Amino acid sequence: MELITPEFGLIFWTGISFLILLFILKKFAWKPILNSVNTREQSIKDALAAAEAAKREMENLTADNERILKEARAERETLLKEAREIKTKMIADAEEDAKVKADKLIANAQAAIETEKKAAISELKAQVANLSLDIAEKVVKAELSNKDKQLKLVEDMLGDAKLN
């Protein structure tokens, strides 16, 4: 029961021991403990500040990445648009070139056909002329074989010559 109701001597010596311990702790341990606590507090503050800075830098990097992605997408769209335009132009140029070549071939073919047609007509005229001469020769021979017919032909020709 002495611990529950202590005597004055026990309280006195316990108080003295406590004050000596407090003095020794203050003299030798309190400053290093406070320094270590302050150092720890400062390192925690520095770590929090570094974490906050890292967070801001990460946000900036994320924003930069988004901006770069948008630029890349825009550039890709521009390149695709240019490629489509080039493709369309190449197709149009090829079609125009093919049309020009086709028109040239058609014109050459029509010219060749016209030349062949003229040659055929000339040949036909020559054949008709030869046939006409052959027929005329035969008719004239038949007409001139008889003396009476010859005289009559000469008189007809003279009559025609006077009319003209």
C-alpha positions in Angstrom: 0.0 0.0 0.0 3.0 2.2 0.1 2.8 2.8 -3.6 -0.8 4.0 -3.4 -0.2 6.3 -0.5 3.5 7.2 -0.7 5.4 8.8 2.1 7.0 12.2 2.0 10.6 10.8 1.7 9.7 8.7 -1.3 8.1 11.7 -3.0 11.1 13.9 -2.2 13.7 11.5 -3.5 11.6 10.7 -6.6 11.3 14.5 -7.3 15.0 15.0 -6.8 15.8 12.0 -9.1 13.4 13.4 -11.7 14.9 16.9 -11.6 18.4 15.5 -11.9 17.3 13.3 -14.8 15.6 16.3 -16.3 18.7 18.4 -15.9 20.9 15.7 -17.5 18.5 15.2 -20.3 18.3 18.9 -20.9 22.1 19.3 -20.8 23.0 16.3 -23.0 20.0 14.7 -24.8 17.5 17.5 -25.3 19.4 19.4 -28.0 20.4 16.4 -30.1 16.8 15.0 -29.9 15.4 18.4 -30.9 18.0 18.7 -33.7 17.1 15.3 -35.0 13.4 16.1 -34.8 14.0 19.4 -36.6 16.1 17.7 -39.1 13.5 15.1 -39.7 10.8 17.7 -39.9 12.9 19.6 -42.5 13.6 16.5 -44.5 9.8 15.7 -44.5 9.1 19.3 -45.7 11.7 19.0 -48.4 10.4 15.7 -49.5 6.8 17.1 -49.6 8.1 20.1 -51.6 10.0 17.8 -54.0 6.9 15.6 -54.4 4.8 18.7 -55.1 7.4 19.9 -57.6 7.6 16.5 -59.2 3.7 16.5 -59.4 3.8 19.9 -61.1 6.5 18.8 -63.5 4.5 15.6 -64.2 1.4 17.8 -65.0 3.5 20.0 -67.2 5.0 16.9 -69.0 1.5 15.5 -69.4 0.3 18.8 -70.9 3.3 18.8 -73.2 2.6 15.3 -74.2 -1.0 16.1 -75.0 0.1 19.2 -77.0 2.7 17.1 -78.9 0.1 14.4 -79.6 -2.3 17.0 -80.9 0.4 18.5 -83.1 1.4 15.1 -84.4 -2.3 14.2 -85.2 -2.7 17.5 -87.0 0.5 17.0 -88.9 -0.6 13.4 -89.8 -3.9 14.7 -91.0 -2.1 17.4 -93.1 0.2 14.7 -94.6 -2.8 12.4 -95.4 -4.7 15.3 -97.0 -1.7 16.2 -99.1 -1.2 12.6 -100.1 -4.9 12.4 -101.1 -4.5 15.6 -103.1 -1.4 14.3 -104.8 -3.1 11.0 -105.6 -6.1 12.8 -107.0 -3.9 15.1 -109.1 -1.8 12.1 -110.4 -5.0 10.3 -111.4 -6.4 13.4 -113.1 -3.1 13.9 -114.9 -3.0 10.3 -116.0 -6.6 10.5 -117.2 -5.8 13.7 -119.1 -2.7 12.2 -120.6 -4.6 9.0 -121.6 -7.3 11.2 -123.1 -4.8 13.2 -125.1 -3.1 10.0 -126.3 -6.5 8.5 -127.2 -7.5 11.6 -129.1 -4.2 11.6 -130.9 -4.6 7.9 -131.8 -8.2 8.5 -133.0 -7.1 11.5 -135.1 -4.2 9.4 -136.6 -6.6 6.6 -137.3 -9.2 9.0 -138.9 -6.4 10.5 -141.0 -5.2 7.0 -142.0 -8.8 6.1 -142.9 -9.2 9.3 -144.9 -6.0 8.6 -146.7 -7.0 5.1 -147.5 -10.4 6.3 -148.6 -8.9 8.8 -150.9 -6.5 6.2 -152.3 -9.3 3.8 -152.8 -11.4 6.5 -154.5 -8.4 7.4 -156.7 -7.9 3.8 -157.6 -11.6 3.3 -158.3 -11.6 6.4 -160.5 -8.5 5.1 -162.4 -10.2 1.7 -162.9 -13.5 3.5 -164.0 -11.4 5.6 -166.4 -9.6 2.5 -167.8 -12.9 0.7 -168.1 -14.5 3.7 -169.7 -11.6 3.9 -172.2 -11.9 0.2 -172.9 -15.6 0.5 -173.4 -15.2 3.6 -175.5 -12.5 1.9 -177.6 -14.8 -1.1 -178.2 -17.7 1.2 -179.0 -15.6 3.3 -181.4 -14.2 0.2 -183.1 -17.7 -1.1 -183.5 -18.8 2.3 -184.8 -15.9 2.8 -187.1 -15.9 -0.7 -188.6 -18.6 0.4 -191.0 -17.9 3.2 -193.5 -21.4 4.7 -193.3 -21.2 4.8 -189.5 -17.9 6.5 -189.7 -19.3 9.3 -191.9 -22.3 9.7 -189.7 -20.1 9.9 -186.6 -17.9 12.6 -188.2 -21.0 14.6 -189.2 -22.4 14.3 -185.6 -19.2 15.5 -184.1 -19.0 18.4 -186.5 -22.6 19.3 -185.6 -21.8 19.2 -181.9 -18.7 21.2 -182.4 -20.6 24.0 -184.1 -23.2 24.1 -181.3 -20.6 24.6 -178.6 
